[in-house]
């Protein structure tokens, strides 16, 4: 099969890394890029050899011969661009979160279903190499049935420098980072039955929540706690975007610890091994474990579009993560336990 031709919609901070990651995935080639500020699109096109640049998305879709589109714009425009692509029967890869609200995300999924095209979500967090290793070990049942787990991401670098718009969001931490963790939780342990969430705004110059605590009961009986923070607290820079996980099972425990260590403890003792991310020259070292996962996520989604595999993060799957996100905000607003 020939390479699939695709267009990139959006040229913000993350677009440069998304496009760089595509260079490591054979089978697809970017042929056009759109951004409402044309200069940003021109800069990325020049850097990565993308031949066509547009500041009009309709003109791009009307002019270019494409096999799919990769949407990397702010999420309030995802629905509009998805509808434009679906109208031309083009499959869509869309950046997370799929939409500002669950209702809008469901409408996007229905638009693509009605048009007979695929809607896939670029949810890369679960593709981090240490998290994939954690899942692999869990599936061996070496620690028996998992009964309790905790997940934590406490950030220490100022994310607002690269993405200043975050400060003005009514929904901040959970919508930006928490959605990743909720998806990873589902990937590792299964679906949720009830949850309780408490959000806090610590920094005075942000509008939305920048700390969050979530307690969840899973359908399989597991108890899971999640601690998130982007309040610029002092932590070790090298561990900035790493997810820390501790799992207790009936026959042992396992931990994804700082510096990518996976430790498994059973009656036979503890086995520990590092699983660092692949290092790419284009990746920011602060974000490297997250940025490296973009490559594997791309490969999984492309395999689906080429008929050579099955995507994990389809719209149908991602809607379940968005349901958890909405439940978190509902619980935080009311103080009540929410049933899914």
N, C-alpha and C positions, 0 to 999 in steps of 0.2 A: 504494500500500500504506500502511495506517495505521502509525503509530509502533509499534515493538516495545516491549512492556512488560517490564522486567527488575527483578530484585531484586539488591541488593548484599549479599554475605555478608562481613562484616568491617568494622571501623571503626578500624583502627590508623593509623599514621603515613601510609602511602601511600594509604589509602582516600580521604582528602580530595582528593588530587590526581587520582586516578582518576575520581572523581565530577565534579570540576571540568572535567576534559577531556571528559567525555561531553556537557557543555553546548555544545561546539563541533562536535558530530557530529550532524547531522540524521538522524532516523529511529529514534531510541530514546529512551525516557523511563524514569527510575528511579521505581518506584512503592512500593518497600519496602526497608528496610535492617535487617539483623540484626547484633547483636554480643552476645556473652555478658555483657559489661558494658553494660547498657542505656544508661547515661548517655552513653557515647561515641557510640552510634548516634543518640541523640536530638540530640546536638550537630551531627552532620553532617546529619541530616534537617532540622533547623531552618535551617541555613546554606544548604542547597541546595533546600529546598522538597520534600523527599521525604515523601509523606503518611503512610506507615505505618512503625512502628518495632516491632521484635520482639527479645526475648532468647531466643527458642526458634525455631530454624531449621525444625524440623518443622512447627510451627504456621504459620510464614510460608508454607511451600510448600503446606501444606494449604489455606490461606485465600485466598491471592492468585491472581489469574488472570495467569499469566506466559508470556512467550515465550522467555526464557532467564534464566540466572543468571550473575552476575559474582562470582567467588570471589576475595577479597583477604585471606584469613586467613593465619596461619602455615602453612607447607607440611605440617606434620604432621597437619593437619586437612583437607587438600585431598581426600584419598581418601574420607573419610566424607561430606563435603558433595557431592562429585561423584556418589557412589552414591545419595544422597538425591534429587538432581535427576534423575539418569538413571531412577530408579524411577518418576518422574512424567513421563518422556519429555520432559524439558526440556534443550535444548542448554546447554552449559557453556563459559564463558570462564573460564580459571583462571590466576591469577598464577604467574609463575615463582618458584623451580623447581617443576616440576610435582608432585614428591613428594620425600621425604627420600632415597629409594633408587630405583634403576632398576627393581627388581622391583615396587615399589609403583606407579610411574608406568605400567609396562606393564599392571598390573592395572586401573588407572583407564581406560586406553585400551580395554581389552577389555570393561570394564563398559559403557562408552558404545557400543562397537561392537555388543555384544549387545542393547542397548536401542534401537539404531537412531537414536541422537542424536549430534550433533557435539560433539567435545571440542577446543576451540581454546585456545591458550596465549598469554597476554599477555606476549610477549617483544618489548619495545619498542625495545631498544638499536639494532637494525638499521634502525629507522625514524628515527634521528637524521638531520637534514638534511645535514650534511657527509658522513656515511657513505653516504647515498643518492647524493650527488654523486660520491663516490669510485667507487661501483659503476657509475654511469652512464659515467664516463670509462673505467673498466676495460673495459666492454663495447664501447667504440668501437675497442679494440685499437690506440690511438694509440701506446702504448709497446710494442706487440708482445705476445708471450706472457709473462705474469708468471713469473719463475723463483724469486724470493726475496722474503720480506716480513717485517716486524716489526710487532708491535702492543704498545702500552704504555699502561697506566693506573697512575699512581702518585698516590694520593690524599693530600691534605694537610689535610683538615678532619675533625674528630672525628665519624665516623658514629655512634658509640655514644651520643651525646647523644640523637638522635632515635630510635634503635633499640637500647636498652640490652641487649636479649636477645641481641644478636649476640655479646657477650663470653662467653656461656656455651656457645656452639655448639662441638661437636667439629669440625665442618666449617664453616669460616668464610669466608675470602676467595674460594675457588673456588666454593663453593656460592652465595654471595651476589652476587658481582660477576663471577667467572670464567665462570659459565654464560652471562652476557651476551656476553662476549668470544669464547667458543667458538662460540656461535651466529653472531655477526658474522663470525668467521673463515670459517665454512662458507658464509655468505651471499656473502661477497666472492670466495672462492677455490675452494671445492669441498670434497669429502670427504677425510677423513684416513685414512692407511694405518697409520702408526705414530707413537707419541709417547713422550717421556720427560719426567718432571716432578720438580721438587725444591721442596718446601715448607719454609718457615721460620716459626717463631713468634718475633717480635722483642719485642713488648710483654709484660711479665710479667702484666698483668691481663686477658689474653684466654686462652681455652682452646684455640682452634683456630689454624690457620695465618693469618698476616697478611702474608706475602710469598710469591710463587710465581714460578718460572721454568719455562716449558714449551717444549720443542723438538719440532716436528712435521714429518713428511714426508707430503705429500698424495698422493693417488692419481694426480694429474696430473704428479707429479715435483717440485712446488714444495717449497721449504724455508721454514718459518715459525717464528719465535721470538716468544714472548709473555712480557712482564714485567708483573707485577701487584704492587701494594703498597697496603696500607691501614694502615701502621704509624705514621701520624701524623708522617711526615717533613716537613721544611719545604719546601713548594713554593708557587708562585704561586696564591693563592686563586681567581682568576678562571678558572683552567684545571683546577679540581678534578676534574670528572667527564668531562673530554674524553678521547677516545681518540685517541692519536697513532699514525699508520700510515705506514710507508715501504715502497714496492713497487719492486722492480727488475724491468724487463722486457728482452726481447731488443733493443728499439729505444729504450729510454728508461727514465725512472723517474717516480714520482709520490709525493706526500707529503700526508698530512693533518696539518698542523702546528698548534701552539697558536694560539688565537684564530680557529679555524675556517678557516684558510687551506688551500686545495687548490692545490698547485703541481705542474705537469706539465712535465717536461723531456725534450726530444727533440733531434735534431740541429739543429732550427730554433731552439732556445733554450728559455727557461722562460716559461710562462704561469701567472700566479698570480691567484686570485680568492677572496675571503672568502665563506663560506656559513654565516652565523650562524643560530641557531635563531630561530623565531618567538617573540616575547616575549609572555607571558601574565601578566596582573596577579596571578594566583593562584600563579604558580610562584616557588619559592625561587630567587633568582639564582645561588646556589651550584650548584643542580642543573638550571638552566634548559634546557640542551641535552637532558638526559635527560627532563625533564618535558614539554617541547614534543613529544617523540617519542611520548608517550602518545596524543596526539590522532590522529596519523596511524595508529598501531597500532589504536586503536579503530575508525577508519574502515574499515580493511582487514578486520578481523574482522566488523564489522557488515555490510559488503557481502556477505560470504559467507553470513551468517545470513539476509539478506534475498533471497538468490538473485541478487544483482547483481554478484558478483565472486567471487574465489577467495582464501581466506586463505593467507598465506604460512606462518604458524606454527601449523600443525595439530599434533595430538598425535603423529601419525606422523613429522612433521619434527622436532619437539622431542625425541623419543626419541633421535634421532641425536646431538643436542647433549648429552643426558644420558649417552649411552654414552661420549662423550669425557670428561665429568666423572668418571664412574666409573673410566675408564682413567687419568686424572690421579691420582686418589687411590691407585689400585693401584700405579702406578709410583712415587709418592712413598713409599709404605709399603715397597716391595721394593727400590727403586733400579734396577729393570729397565726396559728398553724394552718397551712394550706394543703389540701388533698389534691393530688393529681388525678 
